[in-house]
Amino acid sequence: MKLIYEKSSPGRPGVQMSSIKITANEEIPSNYLRSKPAELPEVSEAEVVRHFTALSRLNFSVDTHFYPLGSCTMKYNPKACEAAANLPELTEVHPLWPQLRGGGLLTQGSLAILYNTERLLSEATGLAEFTLQPMAGAHGELTGVMMMAAYHKDRGNPEKDHIIIPDSAHGTNPASAQVAGYKVVTVPSDENGVMDFDLFMAALNEKTAGVMLTSPNTLGVFNPRIKDICDAVHEVDGLMYYDGANFNAIMGRYKPGDMGFDICHLNLHKSFATPHGGGGPGAGPVGVVEKLRPFLPISRVEKTKDGTYALNYDEPKSIGYIAPFYGNFGIIARAYAYILSLGRDGMLGTSNRAVLNANYLQEKLRPLFGVEYKGRCMHEFVFSGEVLKQYGLHTLDLAKGMIDRGIHPPTVYFPLNVPEAIMVEPTESEDRDTLDHFVEVMEELFELAKTNPEQLHQAPVSTPVGRLDEVKAARDMRLSYT
């Protein structure tokens, strides 16, 4: 495909300028002008539209392709939620407008959405209070660990110096713990794919500030000893942190707060069907039990006695400001619409279908690749491409082959404790026809690996750019047009 610059022809107009003349005092000062005229492409309006429309058709997205990206839920975004968030009453409000009566009627609706979303998330997780300020999942993690540190400081526990994290955790967990000033103690998984309980107990001591867990974990396995882990951590005055990246598997079914977790972040840009990918936007609200409420970020949205909403900044134990204003409001509004449209029964149905779809694919693919763990999975599962090595191929070759067949590859080479890992999460959004098509593609690629491995080595061949030297691409990036 030619780039827009390559379609340029001298003198070809692309826009009709107004005949209004600019007076001398409206001219741009010379020190702000370019040294030479901008070398903009000269193309017609029709060619510009066709060019960028053609580029958009090259993108893989959940609106155009099956997108089974494990670990990071890539579920379909309902258009009704998108429309609700784009109401002028929400998009045209400004966070600096007054909040209270007299001048605050314009912002009361937005504050009500924030307040009500916090209540709904508290109910869904079994926690006392939420903040909606964190702008992404990792930002929520950092917020949660900072509150953990504030809690221990307030209790006079300076000896708390480390956080325990299983080896199957998302990489942001140890990163967030270290940014907040804690050492990280990593505990390996056992043969069942969950944190080894005996090794965990050996690592737990009076200096343990807390434990960060994802349940079900990155391998799609639910830890049956959650209650025992929570009880043990609380006995040493530690806190349990629930990474909500995989909340899509359990929402409506059970609540982190009921299991014994003290802190929980949720990815609204995953489980609650708001846009995810391409760097954002995201939202990672954090919920806490009652004893951690004083440490929540400011400002807090509160409902006054007369029924209006106001912001409270008077929280002396708060960890302070986490984000400008109230977080990614547009994402929160989408999630609010999503929750209201589902209700409790709808959330449970979503979880049920997500788990059913994952188990369906797991059993269909088990005869080909085997699966890392024998039992049923939750919302996602992991298998290994090790079997491909006998044909001189790797997981990456399988992933590139999927692209040529119109499927976005699942997450590959993660989690790190599974060699040649492939992590699949179909979500509840996909019907059986789509899942069966995915199985057929995997069967086709497996047969191709045996009969013509070189063809997979060459994949993808249907994309504008073929197989890249990924190491060179990372180390020698060229970000400007030449």
N, C-alpha and C positions, 0 to 999 in steps of 0.2 A: 504494500500500500504506500502510495506517495504521501509525504507529509504536506501540510498546507503550504509550506514555503516552496516546495517543489512544484506546486500547481500555479504559482504566481506568473502572471503575464503583465508586462509594463503597460500602464494606462487602462487596465481593466477595472472599472469602478465596482465597489462593493457596497457603498452606501451613498445616499443622496443627502448632501449637507444642506442646512438651511441657508437662505440668502441673507440672513441677518448679519450685519457687519459688526465686528468688535471694535470698540473705540480704543483710543490709545491708552487710556487709564485702566482698561480691562486686560491689557496684554500681560503675558507672564513675564516677570522680571528676568533679565538676561542671565543672571546667575543661577536660575533654576532650569534653564534650557539646555538641551543636549548640545554637544559640540558639533554634531552633524544630524541631519534628519533621521528619524527612526526608520529602519529598513523593514517596514511591515509588508507582508505579502499582499499583492494586488490580485484579488480574486472576487468573483461575483458572490452575492449573498447566497444563491442557490448552492454553489460549490462549498461554501463554508458550512451550511446546514448539512449537506450530504457527507462532508468529511467527518464532522464530529458525530453524526448519527452512525456512520460506519464504524468509527472508533468505539462507540458505546456497545455495538453488537459484538465486539471482540471480548468484552468483559465476561468473566464467570461471576454469577451472582445467584442468590437463592431464588430470585425471580425468574431466572432463565435456565438454571441447571440444578440437578441434584447435587447437594452440597453437604456430604456427610462428615463434616469436620469435627472429629472427636476432641474432647476436652473443652473447646470453645463452642458452645451451642450456637449453631447457625440456623435458627428456625425461621420459618416464613413470617414476614411482618404483615399483619392484617391491614388492609388499606383503610378500613374504618377507623382504626386507631390513628393512622397517619392523618386522616381527614380531621379527626377531633383535635389533634394537636396543632393543626393549621388554621383553626378558627381565628379570625381577626382579633377577637377578645383576648386571645392568649398570645398571639404573635406580636401584637402591637403594644402590649403593656411594657412599661419600663420599670426596672427594679428600683430606680431612684425616686419614683413617685411616692407620695405619702401613703402610709399604711392604715392610718386611723380615720375615723369618721370626720367629715368636713372636707377632706381632700382624698380620702382613701377608698371611696367607692370603686374607683377604677382598678385597684389592686386587691380588693377583698376577695374576689373570685379566685385569683391566683393563689393567695394565701390559703384559702379554703382547700384548694386542690392539694397543696403541700401538706396541710394538716391532716386531711382525710387519707392521703396516701400513707403517711406515717402510721395512722391507726390501722389501716388494712395490712401493712407489712408486719406490724406488731402482732396482729391476730394470726397471720399466716405462719409466723415463726415462733410464737409463744414467748416473745420477749416484751419487756416493759416499754421501751421507747426506741425511736429511730432518729437518725439524722440523715437527711437527703443530700448533704453537701458534697460528699466525695464524687469525683468526676469520672471514676473508672474503678474496676475491680481492685487493681493494685493500690490505687489511692485509698480505697476502702480498707484494705489490709493495713496500710500504714496508719490510718486513722484509728483502727481497732487496737493495734499494738501500742500506739501512743497513749490511748486510754488505759491500756493494761499497765503501762509504765507509770502513768499518773496515779492509778489506784494503789500500786505498791509503794510509791513515794509517799502518798497520803497516809498509808498505814505504817510508815516507818520501816520498810523492808528493803534497805539498800543492798542486802546480800543477794537479791534476786537478779541473776546475771545471764540466764540463758533460756531459750525456748526450744522445746522438743518438736521436731518435724519429721514425718516419715519420708523415706526415700522416694516414694511415688508422688510426692506433693508437686504442685505447680511451682515453677522456678521463682515466681514472685513471692512465695511464702518466705523462704530464707532471705531473700533480698529485702523484703519489708522489715523482717525482724532485725536484720543487721543495720539498716538505715535508722531504725529506732534505738539503736545502741545495744542490742542484745547479741550474745553469742548464739550460734545455732548448733544443736546436737541432733544429728541425723540417726534415725532408727531404721534398719533394714526391714523389708517385707518378709513375711513367712511364706510357706508353700501354698497358702490360701490366698495370697495377694494382698493381705492387710498387714498393718504394722505389727511386727512380732511383739507379742504382749510381754514375754519374759524379758526381752532386751529393753523394752520400754520401761518396765518396772526397775530394771537395773540402772537405767539412766535417770530416773526420777529421784529428786532429792529436795531438800529445803531451799536450794538455790534456784529451783525451777520456777520461772515466772509464769509460764503457761505452755500450752500445747496447741499447735495449729493443725487441724485435721480437715480433710475433705471427705464427706461421707454421703453417698458412695464415692469411692476414691477414683483416681485417674484411670484405674484398671476396670472401672465399672463394678466394683465389688463393695458391698456394704459390710462394715465392720461389726460383727455380732457382739463385740465386747465394749461397745461405746459406753454403756453405763458403768462398767468396771473402770474404764479409763477415766471418765469424768470424776467418779468418786475418789479415785487415787490422787488425782491432781488437786481436788478440793481439800483433801486431807493435809496437803503441804501448803495450803493457801495460794495455790496457783489458779489460773483462769483458763477456761477452755474456749478456744477460738474456732468457729465454724466457717470454713471457706465455702461460700455459697455458689461457687462456679457450677456445681452440679445439682443445684436446687430443682432443676426441671424434672429430675427423677423422683422427687419426694413431695413436691408441693401439693397440698391438700391431703396428703397421706399421713405425715407425721411432722412434728415441729422440733427444730433444734433446741429450743428452750426447754421442751419437755424431756429431752434426752440428757440435759445437764449442761448444755453450752451456755457460756456467759456473754459471748460476743459473736456476732454473725454479720458478715457482709453479703449482700445479694447483688448479682449483676442484672440490672434492669435491661441492659443491652444484650442479654442472653435469654434468661428464663422468662422474661416478661415482654418478649417480642418487639423490642425496639431495635433500630438499625445497629448492626455490629459489623466491624470490618473496615478496612481502609484507614485505620488510625482513629476511628471514632465516629460520632460522639459516643460517650459512654456515661454510665451512672452506676455508682457502687455504694448505695446506702448502707449504713451500719446500724444494727440494732444491739441493744444491751439489756442485761437484767437490771433490776431496780437499784442495786447497790452501785452500779456504774453510771447511773443517770447524771449525777453532778459533773461528770467529766466530759460529757458530750460537747461537741464544738458549738460555738455561738455563730450566728444568732439562732434562737429557738422560736419556732412558730407556736404561739399559744392562743387558745380561745378564751376571750375575756368573759366576765360575768354577763355582759349585755349581748353576748352572742357574736361579737365581731372578732376579728383576728388581728394579732399584733406580734411584733418581733421583740423577744426578750434578750437583752445583752448582759443582764446582771446574773452571771453565773461564775462566782469567784474561783471554783475548782475546775472550770472548763479548760480543755487543752487549747482553746483559742480558735482562731480562724483557720479553716481548712481550704476554703474556696471562696471566690468572689460571690457575694450575694447568696443565692440559695442552691447552687449546683446547676446542673444542666436541666433547666426547667422544661424544655421541649421534650426531652427524653422521659422525664418524670410524668408529664401529661400523657404521653403515649402509654406508658405503663399503667397509669391510673385508668385510662379507658379500657385497656386490656383486662385488668382485674375486674372492673365493673361488668364487662361483657361476659366474663366467664362465671363469676360467682364461685362459691365453694365447690359445688358439684362439677363445674366446668374445669376448675383447676385440678381436681382429682382425676377427671377423665383425661385431661392432657397428660398427666403423669402416667396414668395407666397405659395410654397408647404409646408414649415414648418408650416405656419399658418393654411393651409387647413388640414393637418394631425392632428394637435392638436385639431381643432374644430370637426373633424370627431370623434376622440376618446372621446372628451368631451360629445358629444351628445349621443354616443353609451353607455357610462357608467352612464350618468345622471339618467336613471331610476333605476339603482341599488343602487348607493351611494348618489345621489344628487351631486350637484357641489356648491361650496361656493358662486359663484356669477352668476347671472342669464343670463347675456349677453354673447356675443361671446368673446372668448379669443384670445390671439395672438399666441405665439409659444408654450405655456405651459399652464396647468391649474391645479388647486388644488381641490381635494375632500377630504372628511373626512371619516375615518374609525369608527366614532362614532356609526354608525348603527350596527357594529359588537359586541358592548358591550352587547347587549341583548342576545347574544349567548355565553357570557363569553370570547370573543376574543378581540384582539386589532390589530391596524395597523401592528405591528411587526409580528403577526401571519400570516397575509395576505402576507406580504413581503417574509417571509420564505417559504410559500407555492409556490410562484412564482419560487423560485430557483429550486424546484423539477420538475418544468415544463419547465425548460430551458430558463427562462426569468430573466434578472437581475432586481431586484426590483427598482422602482423609488425612488426618495428621500422621506424619511419618517420623520415625526415629524418636518418638516420645510416647510413653515415659522411658527414661534412660535405663531403667532396670530391666527392660525387655529388649533383647537383641533384634535388630531389623524390625522394630515395632511399627505396626499400623493400627491406628485407633479410629474406630468407626462409631459415629453417633448419627443415626438417621432422624432423630426427633419424632414428634407426633405428627408433624406436618405432612409426611409422605404416605401415599396410599400403597396398597400391595403391588399394583402394577409397576410402580417405580422401584420398589424394593426387589421385585423379581427381575426387572431389567438390570439392576446393579449386579445381582447374582449371575445373570447370563454373561455380563461383561467380564466379571471376575473369572468365570469358567473359561471364557474365550481367551483371556490373557494367560491363564494358567496353561492352557493347551498350546498357545503360541510360544510360551517359555520353553516348552519341551521340543517343539518342532522347528521354530525359527527364532531363536533368542536374539539374533542380530537385529531383527525388526524392532524388538523392544528396546534394544540399545540405541536405536535411531530416534525413538519417540521423544517428543511429539513432532509430527510432520505436518499437522493441519493448522498450526498456529503461525502468526507472522514471524515469530522468532523461534527457532528450534532449540535444541539442547544447548544450554549455556555451560561454560566453565564457571561453576558457582563460586569457587574460591577466588578466581580472577575477578569475577563480577563484584564480589564483596570488597576486594582489596584495591581494585582499580576502577572505581566508579566514575563514570563520565555523565555528569548531570546537565550538561548544556548541549544544545543542538550544534552539530558540525556538518 
